[in-house]
Amino acid sequence: MASLRPEFHTEAQCLARSEKFLAAKKELIRSLEESSAKIRGVRPASGTEGARQAYSELITRYVSERGRELYFPFLGSGIGSGPYVELMDGSVKMDLITGIGINFFGHSNPEMISEMIDGIAADPMQGNLQPGVEAHEFSEALLSRLGGGSRLRYVWPMCSGTMVNEVALKIIRQKRAPATRVFAFEDCFAGRSTAMQELTDNPKYREGQPVYGEVFHLPFYSKTAGLERSLTLSLGRMREEIKRYPNRYAALMIELVQGEGGFNFAPREFYVALFEEAKRAGIAVWVDEIQTFGRTGELFAYQKFNLNEWVDVVTVGKMLQACAVIFSEEYNPKPGLVAGTFTGSTAALRTARKTLELLSDGYFGADGKIERLSSRFVRNLNALADGECKGMISDVRAIGGMIAFSPFSGTMDEVKSSLLRFFDNGVIAFQCGHGPYSVRLLPPLGAMTDADVDVACRIMGECISAIGAERRLS
């Protein structure tokens, strides 16, 4: 569903329609595609010792500037091709983590580049005081896709996932005042600001920081315990806290699929029972979809689990390029609570709207591209687990484009050594979970084919197999 901008006869529209502009744009995209086509496939760094030394020095300088090591020795050149990305050392790697879930449609995507070119005359950054038309078009496109039964009505764009989570917390607390406390879940992630680090269940992220005692972490669903036992534990703790602090809990914040926590998710019945308990206590249901948005086989994970009617506030980001908080009429804040200089860059707002349009074309549902490629990843990884990597790969799991598995016994050292071996051999992935740990994949399914999935799994399988052989010899 394309955004149809009315004819206002502005100079900006005259420029975008001019023959000179369109011809230059066509030539620029053609040149990009010619260069991008040369990047298709994994390849090692440039062969000269001088080039390798120059790249090593570049990495060293950047590390000294940022004050800490990079997880991978990665500095992108600025060009890629679908799932492949070029580094400054001339190497090309298959990107299966996409900046932790940002570039779902791959690298140097011509349709995204086209959007950025069309916005070339606009100011680089837009603000809440003086938004461009792109902010409206993105907001309209997002609200038009909320689905039946949703009570969500308004959207507020911002630049980061943490900030839209901050806004979500503020508007809920305003409407639920004097209640301020929040239910979150064990192993959840909400961001790294002062407020969000308290919601996030990882003590390492709070080292040296104050904790205000405003968050209670409920047990999340456990496959081992099963639905009935999980509900008994979670509802029991929730009811105890509500009784202990009557009228003090404002929100229940939940990732329907935990991202950093290990791609954990529950049956629908688990969410429904918790949401109904929250509603009975006058507690807002806030769904954090920064990572799940667009990735689970439906646009929103709450749509995937058919939870539309319970959601009061939802936050989205990552693959959208822009971020936003969406909320119901009941949670529309009073003037003055929510503001901020930045709405987002013009390029981000344009590509966010384009992302929504592209996702609407055959990506969702049981027969959509996301489910098809996700199933292929799972089949290939399970085949490795049953074959050449038997005993070395376990707990393969996926929900749409969120895919994970545990190498060996799932220690942090084993996961990191696997990730570094993948990187050296041309595949970029990341980690998740809190023990056992897992390899995390957020692949650019919008730019991948069946053959790309097969190549990715082959390389990872060869790396795991090689590590296993080395372990047996040591």
Secondary structure, 3 states (H helix, E strand, C coil): CCCCCCCCCCHHHHHHHCHHHHHHHHHHHHHHHHHHHCCCCCECCCCCHHHHHHHHHHHHHHHHHHCCCCCCCCCEEEEEEECEEEECCCCEEEECCHHHHCCCCCECCHHHHHHHHHCCCCCCEEECCCCCHHHHHHHHHHHCCCCCCCCEEEEEEECCHHHHHHHHHHHHHHHHCCCCEEEEECCCCCCCCHHHHHHCCCHHHHCCCCCCCCEEEECCCCCCCHHHHHHHHHHHHHHHHHHHCCCCEEEEEECCECCCCCCCECCHHHHHHHHHHHHHCCCEEEEEECCCCCCCCCCCHHHHCCCHHHCCEEEECHHHCCEEEEEEHHHCCCCCCCCCCEEEEHHHHHHHHHHHHHHCCCCCCCCCHHHHHHHHHHHHHHHHHHCCCCCCEEEEEEECCEEEEEECCCCHHHHHHHHHHHHHCCEECEEECCCCCEEEECCCHHHCCHHHHHHHHHHHHHHHHHHHHHHHHC
